[in-house]
Amino acid sequence: MEVLVRESRHGLALVTGTRGLGGFAGMLLGSVSQGALHAQCPVVTVPVPDGRASR
């Protein structure tokens, strides 16, 4: 995540996916989307259909 945030200063936007784990599960598992709040460009968060991450 640190690399994405650092390199975001060169980007027009940082796009991340979300599995929709909120609340207590989201706190335990961490989140790229939450980490991206420190990006130096706009952040776009796209939900993954059915809450499944692509493989």
PyMOL Python script that loads the backbone (N, CA, C, O; Angstrom):
from pymol import cmd

cmd.read_pdbstr("""\
ATOM      1  N   MET A   1       0.814  -1.182   0.000  1.00  0.00           N
ATOM      2  CA  MET A   1       0.000   0.000   0.000  1.00  0.00           C
ATOM      3  C   MET A   1       0.864   1.254   0.000  1.00  0.00           C
ATOM      4  O   MET A   1       0.518   2.247  -0.641  1.00  0.00           O
ATOM      5  N   GLU A   2       1.977   1.215   0.710  1.00  0.00           N
ATOM      6  CA  GLU A   2       2.842   2.396   0.793  1.00  0.00           C
ATOM      7  C   GLU A   2       3.313   2.839  -0.587  1.00  0.00           C
ATOM      8  O   GLU A   2       3.392   4.037  -0.861  1.00  0.00           O
ATOM      9  N   VAL A   3       3.624   1.883  -1.454  1.00  0.00           N
ATOM     10  CA  VAL A   3       4.093   2.215  -2.803  1.00  0.00           C
ATOM     11  C   VAL A   3       2.978   2.894  -3.591  1.00  0.00           C
ATOM     12  O   VAL A   3       3.229   3.876  -4.290  1.00  0.00           O
ATOM     13  N   LEU A   4       1.756   2.389  -3.488  1.00  0.00           N
ATOM     14  CA  LEU A   4       0.646   3.012  -4.205  1.00  0.00           C
ATOM     15  C   LEU A   4       0.434   4.449  -3.751  1.00  0.00           C
ATOM     16  O   LEU A   4       0.242   5.344  -4.575  1.00  0.00           O
ATOM     17  N   VAL A   5       0.470   4.667  -2.455  1.00  0.00           N
ATOM     18  CA  VAL A   5       0.278   6.025  -1.928  1.00  0.00           C
ATOM     19  C   VAL A   5       1.413   6.937  -2.395  1.00  0.00           C
ATOM     20  O   VAL A   5       1.172   8.070  -2.814  1.00  0.00           O
ATOM     21  N   ARG A   6       2.636   6.444  -2.322  1.00  0.00           N
ATOM     22  CA  ARG A   6       3.785   7.261  -2.740  1.00  0.00           C
ATOM     23  C   ARG A   6       3.700   7.600  -4.230  1.00  0.00           C
ATOM     24  O   ARG A   6       3.929   8.744  -4.622  1.00  0.00           O
ATOM     25  N   GLU A   7       3.376   6.619  -5.046  1.00  0.00           N
ATOM     26  CA  GLU A   7       3.318   6.841  -6.494  1.00  0.00           C
ATOM     27  C   GLU A   7       2.060   7.573  -6.940  1.00  0.00           C
ATOM     28  O   GLU A   7       1.977   8.007  -8.089  1.00  0.00           O
ATOM     29  N   SER A   8       1.077   7.717  -6.048  1.00  0.00           N
ATOM     30  CA  SER A   8      -0.162   8.402  -6.409  1.00  0.00           C
ATOM     31  C   SER A   8       0.074   9.870  -6.755  1.00  0.00           C
ATOM     32  O   SER A   8      -0.767  10.498  -7.398  1.00  0.00           O
ATOM     33  N   ARG A   9       1.193  10.411  -6.340  1.00  0.00           N
ATOM     34  CA  ARG A   9       1.479  11.828  -6.665  1.00  0.00           C
ATOM     35  C   ARG A   9       1.670  12.026  -8.160  1.00  0.00           C
ATOM     36  O   ARG A   9       1.582  13.151  -8.652  1.00  0.00           O
ATOM     37  N   HIS A  10       1.932  10.935  -8.895  1.00  0.00           N
ATOM     38  CA  HIS A  10       2.127  11.027 -10.338  1.00  0.00           C
ATOM     39  C   HIS A  10       0.864  10.674 -11.122  1.00  0.00           C
ATOM     40  O   HIS A  10       0.846  10.806 -12.346  1.00  0.00           O
ATOM     41  N   GLY A  11      -0.189  10.229 -10.438  1.00  0.00           N
ATOM     42  CA  GLY A  11      -1.370   9.717 -11.132  1.00  0.00           C
ATOM     43  C   GLY A  11      -2.520  10.697 -11.185  1.00  0.00           C
ATOM     44  O   GLY A  11      -2.584  11.673 -10.437  1.00  0.00           O
ATOM     45  N   LEU A  12      -3.428  10.398 -12.102  1.00  0.00           N
ATOM     46  CA  LEU A  12      -4.665  11.174 -12.197  1.00  0.00           C
ATOM     47  C   LEU A  12      -5.704  10.634 -11.227  1.00  0.00           C
ATOM     48  O   LEU A  12      -6.567  11.375 -10.756  1.00  0.00           O
ATOM     49  N   ALA A  13      -5.621   9.328 -10.926  1.00  0.00           N
ATOM     50  CA  ALA A  13      -6.531   8.695  -9.974  1.00  0.00           C
ATOM     51  C   ALA A  13      -5.934   7.364  -9.525  1.00  0.00           C
ATOM     52  O   ALA A  13      -5.149   6.747 -10.245  1.00  0.00           O
ATOM     53  N   LEU A  14      -6.312   6.938  -8.345  1.00  0.00           N
ATOM     54  CA  LEU A  14      -5.940   5.628  -7.814  1.00  0.00           C
ATOM     55  C   LEU A  14      -7.225   4.818  -7.721  1.00  0.00           C
ATOM     56  O   LEU A  14      -8.157   5.207  -7.017  1.00  0.00           O
ATOM     57  N   VAL A  15      -7.278   3.695  -8.427  1.00  0.00           N
ATOM     58  CA  VAL A  15      -8.480   2.861  -8.459  1.00  0.00           C
ATOM     59  C   VAL A  15      -8.238   1.616  -7.624  1.00  0.00           C
ATOM     60  O   VAL A  15      -7.254   0.904  -7.824  1.00  0.00           O
ATOM     61  N   THR A  16      -9.141   1.357  -6.687  1.00  0.00           N
ATOM     62  CA  THR A  16      -9.055   0.161  -5.847  1.00  0.00           C
ATOM     63  C   THR A  16     -10.380  -0.579  -5.901  1.00  0.00           C
ATOM     64  O   THR A  16     -11.410  -0.001  -6.249  1.00  0.00           O
ATOM     65  N   GLY A  17     -10.350  -1.842  -5.558  1.00  0.00           N
ATOM     66  CA  GLY A  17     -11.571  -2.631  -5.459  1.00  0.00           C
ATOM     67  C   GLY A  17     -11.956  -2.783  -4.005  1.00  0.00           C
ATOM     68  O   GLY A  17     -11.146  -2.546  -3.110  1.00  0.00           O
ATOM     69  N   THR A  18     -13.192  -3.177  -3.773  1.00  0.00           N
ATOM     70  CA  THR A  18     -13.656  -3.432  -2.418  1.00  0.00           C
ATOM     71  C   THR A  18     -14.511  -4.686  -2.407  1.00  0.00           C
ATOM     72  O   THR A  18     -15.293  -4.922  -3.327  1.00  0.00           O
ATOM     73  N   ARG A  19     -14.359  -5.485  -1.368  1.00  0.00           N
ATOM     74  CA  ARG A  19     -15.179  -6.679  -1.204  1.00  0.00           C
ATOM     75  C   ARG A  19     -16.370  -6.407  -0.308  1.00  0.00           C
ATOM     76  O   ARG A  19     -17.195  -7.293  -0.083  1.00  0.00           O
ATOM     77  N   GLY A  20     -16.469  -5.191   0.204  1.00  0.00           N
ATOM     78  CA  GLY A  20     -17.620  -4.822   1.017  1.00  0.00           C
ATOM     79  C   GLY A  20     -17.567  -5.314   2.441  1.00  0.00           C
ATOM     80  O   GLY A  20     -18.610  -5.448   3.080  1.00  0.00           O
ATOM     81  N   LEU A  21     -16.380  -5.588   2.961  1.00  0.00           N
ATOM     82  CA  LEU A  21     -16.264  -6.012   4.352  1.00  0.00           C
ATOM     83  C   LEU A  21     -16.200  -4.772   5.227  1.00  0.00           C
ATOM     84  O   LEU A  21     -15.159  -4.123   5.321  1.00  0.00           O
ATOM     85  N   GLY A  22     -17.277  -4.457   5.846  1.00  0.00           N
ATOM     86  CA  GLY A  22     -17.304  -3.284   6.697  1.00  0.00           C
ATOM     87  C   GLY A  22     -17.391  -3.676   8.157  1.00  0.00           C
ATOM     88  O   GLY A  22     -17.259  -4.849   8.505  1.00  0.00           O
ATOM     89  N   GLY A  23     -17.608  -2.710   8.989  1.00  0.00           N
ATOM     90  CA  GLY A  23     -17.788  -2.968  10.408  1.00  0.00           C
ATOM     91  C   GLY A  23     -16.600  -3.657  11.046  1.00  0.00           C
ATOM     92  O   GLY A  23     -15.449  -3.337  10.750  1.00  0.00           O
ATOM     93  N   PHE A  24     -16.886  -4.605  11.922  1.00  0.00           N
ATOM     94  CA  PHE A  24     -15.843  -5.270  12.697  1.00  0.00           C
ATOM     95  C   PHE A  24     -14.891  -6.064  11.803  1.00  0.00           C
ATOM     96  O   PHE A  24     -13.681  -6.029  12.022  1.00  0.00           O
ATOM     97  N   ALA A  25     -15.410  -6.780  10.797  1.00  0.00           N
ATOM     98  CA  ALA A  25     -14.555  -7.557   9.889  1.00  0.00           C
ATOM     99  C   ALA A  25     -13.582  -6.647   9.155  1.00  0.00           C
ATOM    100  O   ALA A  25     -12.413  -6.996   8.994  1.00  0.00           O
ATOM    101  N   GLY A  26     -14.045  -5.498   8.713  1.00  0.00           N
ATOM    102  CA  GLY A  26     -13.174  -4.551   8.021  1.00  0.00           C
ATOM    103  C   GLY A  26     -12.053  -4.040   8.905  1.00  0.00           C
ATOM    104  O   GLY A  26     -10.935  -3.829   8.434  1.00  0.00           O
ATOM    105  N   MET A  27     -12.340  -3.839  10.179  1.00  0.00           N
ATOM    106  CA  MET A  27     -11.305  -3.375  11.107  1.00  0.00           C
ATOM    107  C   MET A  27     -10.242  -4.452  11.309  1.00  0.00           C
ATOM    108  O   MET A  27      -9.052  -4.144  11.367  1.00  0.00           O
ATOM    109  N   LEU A  28     -10.659  -5.692  11.416  1.00  0.00           N
ATOM    110  CA  LEU A  28      -9.715  -6.778  11.657  1.00  0.00           C
ATOM    111  C   LEU A  28      -8.847  -7.076  10.437  1.00  0.00           C
ATOM    112  O   LEU A  28      -7.654  -7.347  10.575  1.00  0.00           O
ATOM    113  N   LEU A  29      -9.432  -7.028   9.263  1.00  0.00           N
ATOM    114  CA  LEU A  29      -8.733  -7.436   8.058  1.00  0.00           C
ATOM    115  C   LEU A  29      -7.931  -6.313   7.416  1.00  0.00           C
ATOM    116  O   LEU A  29      -7.084  -6.575   6.561  1.00  0.00           O
ATOM    117  N   GLY A  30      -8.177  -5.084   7.805  1.00  0.00           N
ATOM    118  CA  GLY A  30      -7.510  -3.969   7.159  1.00  0.00           C
ATOM    119  C   GLY A  30      -8.151  -3.715   5.809  1.00  0.00           C
ATOM    120  O   GLY A  30      -9.054  -4.447   5.404  1.00  0.00           O
ATOM    121  N   SER A  31      -7.699  -2.693   5.113  1.00  0.00           N
ATOM    122  CA  SER A  31      -8.332  -2.381   3.845  1.00  0.00           C
ATOM    123  C   SER A  31      -7.433  -1.512   2.994  1.00  0.00           C
ATOM    124  O   SER A  31      -6.925  -0.488   3.452  1.00  0.00           O
ATOM    125  N   VAL A  32      -7.240  -1.923   1.761  1.00  0.00           N
ATOM    126  CA  VAL A  32      -6.490  -1.099   0.811  1.00  0.00           C
ATOM    127  C   VAL A  32      -7.236   0.212   0.600  1.00  0.00           C
ATOM    128  O   VAL A  32      -6.626   1.275   0.490  1.00  0.00           O
ATOM    129  N   SER A  33      -8.558   0.125   0.545  1.00  0.00           N
ATOM    130  CA  SER A  33      -9.356   1.335   0.345  1.00  0.00           C
ATOM    131  C   SER A  33      -9.144   2.340   1.467  1.00  0.00           C
ATOM    132  O   SER A  33      -9.056   3.541   1.215  1.00  0.00           O
ATOM    133  N   GLN A  34      -9.062   1.857   2.703  1.00  0.00           N
ATOM    134  CA  GLN A  34      -8.827   2.755   3.826  1.00  0.00           C
ATOM    135  C   GLN A  34      -7.414   3.313   3.775  1.00  0.00           C
ATOM    136  O   GLN A  34      -7.204   4.484   4.091  1.00  0.00           O
ATOM    137  N   GLY A  35      -6.454   2.507   3.387  1.00  0.00           N
ATOM    138  CA  GLY A  35      -5.075   2.968   3.265  1.00  0.00           C
ATOM    139  C   GLY A  35      -4.916   4.004   2.172  1.00  0.00           C
ATOM    140  O   GLY A  35      -4.054   4.879   2.257  1.00  0.00           O
ATOM    141  N   ALA A  36      -5.748   3.906   1.143  1.00  0.00           N
ATOM    142  CA  ALA A  36      -5.667   4.830   0.012  1.00  0.00           C
ATOM    143  C   ALA A  36      -6.129   6.239   0.378  1.00  0.00           C
ATOM    144  O   ALA A  36      -5.981   7.163  -0.422  1.00  0.00           O
ATOM    145  N   LEU A  37      -6.676   6.413   1.560  1.00  0.00           N
ATOM    146  CA  LEU A  37      -7.103   7.749   1.974  1.00  0.00           C
ATOM    147  C   LEU A  37      -5.938   8.725   2.036  1.00  0.00           C
ATOM    148  O   LEU A  37      -6.147   9.938   2.053  1.00  0.00           O
ATOM    149  N   HIS A  38      -4.712   8.208   2.069  1.00  0.00           N
ATOM    150  CA  HIS A  38      -3.535   9.068   2.114  1.00  0.00           C
ATOM    151  C   HIS A  38      -2.985   9.368   0.724  1.00  0.00           C
ATOM    152  O   HIS A  38      -1.938  10.001   0.597  1.00  0.00           O
ATOM    153  N   ALA A  39      -3.677   8.922  -0.309  1.00  0.00           N
ATOM    154  CA  ALA A  39      -3.222   9.145  -1.686  1.00  0.00           C
ATOM    155  C   ALA A  39      -3.206  10.640  -2.004  1.00  0.00           C
ATOM    156  O   ALA A  39      -3.948  11.425  -1.414  1.00  0.00           O
ATOM    157  N   GLN A  40      -2.358  11.006  -2.935  1.00  0.00           N
ATOM    158  CA  GLN A  40      -2.211  12.405  -3.319  1.00  0.00           C
ATOM    159  C   GLN A  40      -2.939  12.707  -4.620  1.00  0.00           C
ATOM    160  O   GLN A  40      -2.621  13.685  -5.297  1.00  0.00           O
ATOM    161  N   CYS A  41      -3.910  11.878  -4.973  1.00  0.00           N
ATOM    162  CA  CYS A  41      -4.759  12.092  -6.141  1.00  0.00           C
ATOM    163  C   CYS A  41      -6.145  11.563  -5.769  1.00  0.00           C
ATOM    164  O   CYS A  41      -6.303  10.938  -4.720  1.00  0.00           O
ATOM    165  N   PRO A  42      -7.147  11.804  -6.609  1.00  0.00           N
ATOM    166  CA  PRO A  42      -8.471  11.264  -6.313  1.00  0.00           C
ATOM    167  C   PRO A  42      -8.440   9.735  -6.237  1.00  0.00           C
ATOM    168  O   PRO A  42      -7.670   9.089  -6.949  1.00  0.00           O
ATOM    169  N   VAL A  43      -9.278   9.164  -5.374  1.00  0.00           N
ATOM    170  CA  VAL A  43      -9.367   7.716  -5.203  1.00  0.00           C
ATOM    171  C   VAL A  43     -10.742   7.254  -5.659  1.00  0.00           C
ATOM    172  O   VAL A  43     -11.760   7.821  -5.261  1.00  0.00           O
ATOM    173  N   VAL A  44     -10.766   6.218  -6.499  1.00  0.00           N
ATOM    174  CA  VAL A  44     -12.007   5.618  -6.977  1.00  0.00           C
ATOM    175  C   VAL A  44     -12.067   4.207  -6.414  1.00  0.00           C
ATOM    176  O   VAL A  44     -11.144   3.418  -6.617  1.00  0.00           O
ATOM    177  N   THR A  45     -13.144   3.881  -5.707  1.00  0.00           N
ATOM    178  CA  THR A  45     -13.312   2.550  -5.145  1.00  0.00           C
ATOM    179  C   THR A  45     -14.446   1.850  -5.877  1.00  0.00           C
ATOM    180  O   THR A  45     -15.568   2.353  -5.929  1.00  0.00           O
ATOM    181  N   VAL A  46     -14.146   0.681  -6.445  1.00  0.00           N
ATOM    182  CA  VAL A  46     -15.103  -0.066  -7.263  1.00  0.00           C
ATOM    183  C   VAL A  46     -15.480  -1.352  -6.537  1.00  0.00           C
ATOM    184  O   VAL A  46     -14.602  -2.148  -6.204  1.00  0.00           O
ATOM    185  N   PRO A  47     -16.762  -1.569  -6.288  1.00  0.00           N
ATOM    186  CA  PRO A  47     -17.173  -2.809  -5.626  1.00  0.00           C
ATOM    187  C   PRO A  47     -17.000  -4.006  -6.564  1.00  0.00           C
ATOM    188  O   PRO A  47     -17.239  -3.906  -7.767  1.00  0.00           O
ATOM    189  N   VAL A  48     -16.582  -5.140  -5.992  1.00  0.00           N
ATOM    190  CA  VAL A  48     -16.447  -6.380  -6.738  1.00  0.00           C
ATOM    191  C   VAL A  48     -17.798  -7.099  -6.680  1.00  0.00           C
ATOM    192  O   VAL A  48     -18.359  -7.248  -5.594  1.00  0.00           O
ATOM    193  N   PRO A  49     -18.335  -7.549  -7.825  1.00  0.00           N
ATOM    194  CA  PRO A  49     -19.644  -8.221  -7.811  1.00  0.00           C
ATOM    195  C   PRO A  49     -19.651  -9.412  -6.844  1.00  0.00           C
ATOM    196  O   PRO A  49     -18.685 -10.171  -6.779  1.00  0.00           O
ATOM    197  N   ASP A  50     -20.725  -9.564  -6.113  1.00  0.00           N
ATOM    198  CA  ASP A  50     -20.918 -10.674  -5.168  1.00  0.00           C
ATOM    199  C   ASP A  50     -19.881 -10.698  -4.064  1.00  0.00           C
ATOM    200  O   ASP A  50     -19.759 -11.715  -3.383  1.00  0.00           O
ATOM    201  N   GLY A  51     -19.129  -9.631  -3.853  1.00  0.00           N
ATOM    202  CA  GLY A  51     -18.139  -9.596  -2.794  1.00  0.00           C
ATOM    203  C   GLY A  51     -16.949 -10.507  -3.020  1.00  0.00           C
ATOM    204  O   GLY A  51     -16.246 -10.837  -2.065  1.00  0.00           O
ATOM    205  N   ARG A  52     -16.697 -10.931  -4.265  1.00  0.00           N
ATOM    206  CA  ARG A  52     -15.592 -11.843  -4.554  1.00  0.00           C
ATOM    207  C   ARG A  52     -14.438 -11.091  -5.197  1.00  0.00           C
ATOM    208  O   ARG A  52     -14.645 -10.296  -6.113  1.00  0.00           O
ATOM    209  N   ALA A  53     -13.242 -11.337  -4.728  1.00  0.00           N
ATOM    210  CA  ALA A  53     -12.045 -10.742  -5.325  1.00  0.00           C
ATOM    211  C   ALA A  53     -11.694 -11.514  -6.580  1.00  0.00           C
ATOM    212  O   ALA A  53     -11.855 -12.733  -6.621  1.00  0.00           O
ATOM    213  N   SER A  54     -11.217 -10.823  -7.605  1.00  0.00           N
ATOM    214  CA  SER A  54     -10.795 -11.517  -8.817  1.00  0.00           C
ATOM    215  C   SER A  54      -9.496 -12.276  -8.546  1.00  0.00           C
ATOM    216  O   SER A  54      -8.681 -11.857  -7.723  1.00  0.00           O
ATOM    217  N   ARG A  55      -9.318 -13.369  -9.231  1.00  0.00           N
ATOM    218  CA  ARG A  55      -8.129 -14.196  -9.008  1.00  0.00           C
ATOM    219  C   ARG A  55      -7.297 -14.279 -10.247  1.00  0.00           C
ATOM    220  O   ARG A  55      -6.255 -14.934 -10.247  1.00  0.00           O
TER     221      ARG A  55
END
""", "prot")
cmd.dss("prot")
cmd.show_as("cartoon", "prot")
cmd.util.cbc("prot")
cmd.orient("prot")
